Amino acid sequence: MLAVTELSSIDDLARIRMTWRRLWEQSLDASFFQSWDWLRSYLRIFGEGQKLRALVISDGATPVGIVPLLQQSVRTRLGVAGVLRYPAFAPGSTCGPIGVQTGQALARAIRHALRGRDCKAMELGRVDESGVDGGRTRTAMTDCRLNVQETERLEQPVVLLDESWDWCLAERNVDFRAQLESAERDLSQYGPISFFRWRPEGDLTGQTNRRWDLFEIFEQIRAANDEPTRQREAEMALLKDVHPAAVDAGAVEICLLSIAGRTIACSYGYHRRGTVDQLYVASVPQMDSAFPVLLARMIRDSFTRQDRRMLFQRPTDHVLDWCNGTVSTVMLGHFDRLSPQAQLLRKQLTKQQPV
């Protein structure tokens, strides 16, 4: 019989770091966003006002799954509603349980999490029902006799890399290819163009140089393009805090496009087992041609490395021109019928959805 152990602090998480790492590695499609290191840094930067409820599911003495949840207090006109959610950083970031028995572990975790009196609603988001999830989340909620409601659907553009670079380029229309060639010519008149992609293999091979020099280039280009808001500062603080762990895990990548040694465009993201999550792609101001050239070099290089797909957290028009598919995710919710606060929250979320 499966048993549940609930952890509620960063100190508690520290005691199961190796267990989390083992289960994460066994989860073939889990992203770096589901790692122990990411959650630890996320809680440091964004944890205020959120209660950690990490549920470790064990079969006998052996942990077989972990369901990371955060309990948030959402104010309504009728009072505060306690809502359980996955920790989420960006619209396309992957959430969900890790381990070898994710379906059974999730059902057991849901029963445990909703047993108390202070939590009457649940929203499990970024669920890829047609992909890695395979309907397990909806089934687990149904097995727990919850009233499952779909409160959000997100279509995440993706570049599928299942053919070849030549095929991918040929699929773009004539005008697009002409614009790309023009951008290459515009840049080449300032000097030779070079592309560099840094993907350290991590602690398994001893490639753990942090390369803060590359991170600082990314930080400078981002600062030149984004307005300095508290949210942006917090996001950068999170990326900087977790960067060493991402290097050790062999999950980080930074791409640079340079002319005569001067970097004019860059990207920062994570990769794991063929899936690349591009968190940020940008060029220096007044160098409009650099962005499309960097994208083309990144995609061509990903074909060479045999990546499977590339997702972008901030899909611009240039990015969408390359996208040839989507990843459809849903937000599955439960709202206690006997809780006025939970029902009011359900109505508010329903109103926010497009007709």
N, C-alpha and C positions, 0 to 999 in steps of 0.2 A: 504493500500500500504506500502511496506517495505521501510524504510529509512536507510541511512548509515551515521554513524558518524566516522570520522577517528581520531585516536590517534597517536601521533608521538613522545612521550617522556615517560620516566619512571614515571615522575610526573603525566602525564595524566593517565597512567595505575593505579597508586595508587588510583585515584578517583573512579575506577570501580572494585576495588578488590572484594567486596562482590558480585557484579553482576557476575563477572567472576567465583567466587567460586560456585554460585548457578547454573550457566549454565554448569559448569564442572561436578558437581554432577548429573545433569540431563542427561549428556552424558554417557550412561552406559558403553561403551567400550573405553572411553577416558583414556589415560595413564597419569601418573604423569608428563610426558614430555609436556602435553598440559595444565598444570595448570598455574595459574597466577604467583605463586612463582617461578616455573622453568623458565619462560620467563624473569622475572625480574633478576634473577641471571645470566641467559645466556647473557642478554644484558650488565650486569656489566662486565663480563669477556670477551665475544666475540663480543661485540657490535660495536667495532671500525670499521669504514668503511662501516657500514650497517645502513640503514635508516629504523626505525620502521614505519610500516603502519598497525596498528591494527584496523580492521574495525568492528565496532559494528553495528549489524543489528537489527532494532527495528520495531515492528508492533504496530503502534500508539506510545504510551508512554512506551511500554514494550519491553525491549531487548530480542530477541529470539535466537540470535546467535552471535558468535564472530569468525572472520577469522584473525588469526595472520600472518602477512606477513612481510618480510624484503626485502627492495630494495637494491640491490647490483650493483655496477658499475664494469662491466667486460670489460677489455681492449681487443680490437681486432686490426688487422692491419689497419682497416678503422676507428678506433676511439672507443669511449666508448659506450657500450650497457648497458642500464638500465634493470636489470632482477629482477622480483619478485619471491621470494621463501619462503617456510616455514622455520622457524628456526629449524635446525637439529643438533643434538649433535653427534649421533652415527649411523652407518648403519641401525640398526634395530629399532631406536627410532621412535615412532609414531608421525605423524604430522597431521595437518588438523583442520577444524573448530570444534567448540563445540556448543552445544545448542540443541534445540528441532526441528528446521527447517533448518537443515544443508544444504540440497539441495538447497532450495530457497535462503537461506542466502548466500551461496557460489556464486550462479549466480549473485545475486545483488552486492556482493563484487567485483567480477571480472569486472563487467561493470564499477564500480566506480574506481577501481584501475588502469585500462588501459585507463582512460579518458584523462589523462595528456599527454603531449608531450615528457616527459623525460623517459618514460618506454615503450619499444617496445617488450619486451619478458617476458615470464612467464614460470616457471618450478615448478609444484606442485608435490612434491616427496613423497615417502613412502605411496602411495595410495593403499590400500588393496581392489581392485575392487571386488574380489570374496568373501570378508568377510564383515567387518563393513561398508565399503564405499558403497557397493552394486551398483557401477556404477554411483553414484551421481556426482562425480567430472567430469567424462567425459561428462555426460549429461549436467551439468552446463556450461562447456566450449563450448559445441556444441550449446547450446541455446543462448550463447553470440556470435555465428557466428565466433568462432575462428577456426583456422586451427590446430586441435589437432594432436600432434605427440608424439609417445612413444619414449622417448630418453634413457630410462634405465629400466631394469627389474632386481629385486633383489630377490633371493631365500634365505629366512632366515630360517635356521634349527630350529626346535622346538621339544620339548619333550611334546607329548600329554598325558594328565593324565586322560583319559576317561575310563580306565579299572581298574586295581588294581596293587599294587606293585608286588604281586606274578606273575601275568600275564606278567607284564613289564619285570621282571627279567627272566622269562622263555623264553621270546622272544629273548633274547640275546643268541648267540651261545655258545657252550661248552667251547671253548677256552677263550672267554671273561669272563665267569663266573669263570673259573679256575684262571684267572689272577686277578680278583677281590678278590677271596678268598686268593690268595697268598699275595696280598697287605695288606689285613687285618692281616694276620699272621706276615708279616714283621713289621708292626707297633706295634702289641700287645706285641712283645718281649721287647719293651722299657717301657711298662707300660700300665695301663688301658686306653682305648680310650673313649673319651667323645665327644658328638656333642651337640652344643647349637645354637638355632636359635632365634634371637631377632626380634620380630615384635610388637612394641608398637601400641596400638590402637589409640593414638593421643589425641587431645584436647576434643573430644567428651566424653571420659571417664577419662580424667585427666592424661593419661599416656604420659607425655611430657618430661620425663628425656632424655636429649640429648645423654647420654652414650658416651661421647667423648673418654672414655677409650677404647671402642670397635672400634670407628672410627680410633683411633691412631694405634691400632693393624693392621687394614686393611691398613692404610697408610704405616706402616713400611714394611709389607710384599710386598706391591706393589713396594715400593722403592727398595727392595732387588731384584726384578725380572725385572724391567724396566729400560732402559737407561734414564738418566735425560735430557729430551729434553724440549724445551719451550712448545710444544704441551701437553706433559704429565703434566707439571707443571700447565698449564692453566686448563686442565681437572680436576686435583685434587683441584685446587682453586674453580672451579665451584661446585664440589660435596660438598666441605666443606662449601661454602657459602649457599647452598640451604638445607644442612642437617637439620638444625632446623625446617624449614618449612615442610620438608618431614616427620619428626617425628610428628609434629602437625597434619599433614594430615593423619597420620596412614598409610603412604605409603612406609616407608623405611624398609629394612630388612638386617641384618648382620648375617652370619653363621660362626661359628668357629668350627674347629676340633682340639682337644687338646689331648696330652698324658701326664699324671701325672701333669696336670695344665699348661703345656706349649703349646701354640697355634702353630700349625704347618701348618695350612691351613685356608683360610677364603674366604668369598665372600661378595660382596656388591651389592645391587640392590634395585629395587622398586617392589611393588605389588599392584594390584587393581582388585578387583572383580574376583579373580581366575587366572589372568594373571600375571606371574612373569617375570620381565625384569632383568636378571642377567648382571650387568655392568662389573663385574670383579670377577674372580675366580682364586686363585693361592695358591701355597704352598711355604714354605720356601725352599731355595736352599738346595740341597743334600737330600731332603725328597721326592723322586719321587713317593713313594707309597701313600703319603698323598692326592694327587690330586684326583685320582680315588675313594678313600674311601670317601672323602668329597662329591664328586658328588653323589655317591650312597646314602649317608645319607640324602642329600638335597632332592633328588627325592623321596625317601621313605617317608620322612617327609611331602612332598607336597601332596602325596596321602592321608596321614592321615588328613591333613588340608583341603582336598577336593579342592585343586587348579585345574584349568582347563588345563593350559599349562605353559611351561617355555621356555623363549627365552634367548639366550646367545649372547651378543654383540661381543664376541671374541671366536667363536667356534673352539676349538682345536680338535685334533684327539680323545681325551678322551671324549669330549662333543659329537662329532658326533657319537660315538658308541652308545650313548643313544638316539639320535634323531630319531623319528619315523614319522616325518612329516615336512612340510615346510609352511611358510607363504610367498606367492608371492606378492610383491608390485611393482608398476610401477611408473615411473616419466613421467608425462604428460606435454608436452610443447606446447607453442604457440610462434611463431616468426613472427613478422609483415613483410608481404611480401614486403612492400614499404620501409623497413629500411635495408640498406646495412649492417649495423653493426649486426642487429639481424639475418640476413640470414647467415652472416659469422660465427656467434656464433653457429647457428644451424648446419652448416657443421662441425665445430670443434667438437661438441658434438657427432654427428653421427659417425665420424671417431674413437672416443674413445670407441664405443660400439663393443663388440666381434662379429665376423662374425658367 
